[in-house]
Amino acid sequence: MRASGDKTSTREALNIRIKPQVRELIDRAAELAGKNRTNFVLDAACRAAESLLLDRTVLSVSPKAYRQFLKRLDARPRPNKRLIKTIRTRAPWD
């Protein structure tokens, strides 16, 4: 959902006031992530914005489609080669 389709390369400033200890926390995390403060904060803000927008998205479907959706959710998975192989494979910690 990022605005990557923009034809222009203009940027705008976003100024925020934060306490020194918050800035230090962000700086430590940004360093561990291998990013500068701006990119770290921008990435985190974009993830939070995308998550909130997705959580607030409403999908409307017909009652019939909803019943079919619930039926598929409740159905047991059909055995297939991958599922059987996964079930039979010994866990690495066993």
Secondary structure, 3 states (H helix, E strand, C coil): CCCCCCCCCCCCCCCCCCCHHHHHHHHHHHHHHCCCHHHHHHHHHHHHHHHHHHHCCCCCCCHHHHHHHHHHHHCCCCCCHHHHHHHHCCCCCC
